[in-house]
Amino acid sequence: MKNIQSRLDEILSKLRQRDFRITPQRIAILKAFLQSQDHPSVEQVYEEVRVNFPTTSLATVYKTVNLLKEIGEILEICFSGGGRRYDGNKPYPHPHLICTRCKKIIDPKISLLDQITAEVTKATGYRIESHQVELYGVCPSCQNK
């Protein structure tokens, strides 16, 4: 994956091309997603951004997230209970492994995903445009508790 600064520059360029404003708060929100090794919620990013920009509203973070989703620069992970988390590091379809206890999310490296997609395409005639694979289990830390 590209380094954070080059990804940030690309996203800012996309925003400028679409005449979206580039504010310090929006840059801080982008950086929070790009620097995260986890898959943060909007609320987690909001709390992080407020440290340096106390006047930032939760609505600003939500608007920025929706904008990032619209331009394909963030991936939304939805939970059955209504929660949402976001992946700003890999904004393309890839599998997620989710701990059912602590809710930690990791990106496992699965080599068979391309084969599965090709097999589904061949069997059904569909042109696969996107996918979302989520695997649920108990992480090693929670197993040891």
N, C-alpha and C positions, 0 to 999 in steps of 0.2 A: 504494500500500500504506500501511497505517496506520503511524504512528510506533511506535517500539520500546516506549515506555512504555505506550501504549494497548493494544498487542498483549499485552504482559506482564500488564497488569491483567486483560484478558479471559481469558487462560490461567489465571491464578491464581484467578479467579472460578470458572472451570469445575472446577478442581481442588478448590476449597473445596466446591462444590455436590455433589461426589462423595465428600466427606469424606477427601480425600487430605491428608496433612501438607504444610505449606509450610515447608520448612527453608531456611536460608541457602544450603546447598549446592545444593538444587533450584533456587532462584532464580538462582544463579550459572550453573548449567547452562542454564537457559532463556535467560538473557541472552547466553550464549556463542553459542547457535544464532541468536538473534534479531539479534545485532549482526554476525554473520559475513556478509561479502560473498561468501564462497566457499560451498562445500557441504562442510562438515567431516565427518570421520569421528568415531566415538565416541572413539577414542584421541586425536585432536587436541583435542577438547573437554575430555577428561579432563586432558590436560597443561595446558591453559589454566586450568581451574578449580583445579587443584592449587597454582597460584601463590599464591592467596589462601586456599585451604582444603586444606592439605597432608594432612589425614586423610581426604579424600574418596577413596572406592574406585572402581575401574573398574566394579564391579558396580552402584554407585549411579548412575553415568552410564547404563549399559545399562538399568537399571530405569526411569529417568526417560525415556529415549528410547522404550522400549516403551509407557510411559504416554502420552507425547505422540502416538505413532502411534495408540494406542487412541482418544484423544479428537479425532483429526483435526487436530492442530496441528503436525505435522511430516511431511514427505514423505521416504520412503526411496528411495534410488536404488541398485539392486543391479547389481553387475558380474558378468560371467560367471566371473571368477576367484575369486568369493566375497567380494570387498570390498563394503563398503556406505558410502555417504555420505548426508548428510541436508540437506534444505532446510527451514529454519525460517522463511524469509521468505515463501515462497509454498507453503503446505501444501495446495495444491490441484493437480489434474493440469495440467501444462504441459510443454512440450518442454524438453529439455536437450541442449546441444551439448557433447560430451566430446572432449577432445584425446586421441588414442591414444598420444601420447608422454609428455606431462607430467601427464596426468590432470586438467587444469584443466576445470572445468565452468562453463558460462555458461547463462543463460536467454535464448535468442533470442526476439525478438518475431516470431511467425509469425501472420499474419492468416488464413491458410487453414484453421487447425485446426478452427474451428467449422464451416466448410463441409464438411470431410472427415467430421466426426462426424455432421452432418446427413445427408450422402450415405450413410454406412454404415447409419444408422438407417433411412433410406428403403429402401435396397436389401435389408436383411436383416430388418427388423421388430424388431430388438433395441432395447431402451431402454438406451442407453449410460449407465452409472453412473460410470465412471472410465476413464481411459486413461493410458498412459505412453509418451511418444514420446522416443526417444533417438537423436540423430544423432551419428555418430562421424567425426572427421576430424583434421587436424593444424592446430593454432592458428597464427596469424601469427608468434608468437615462436619456436615450434619450427621453422617453415618457414625462418626467417632464420638458424638456427644451422647 
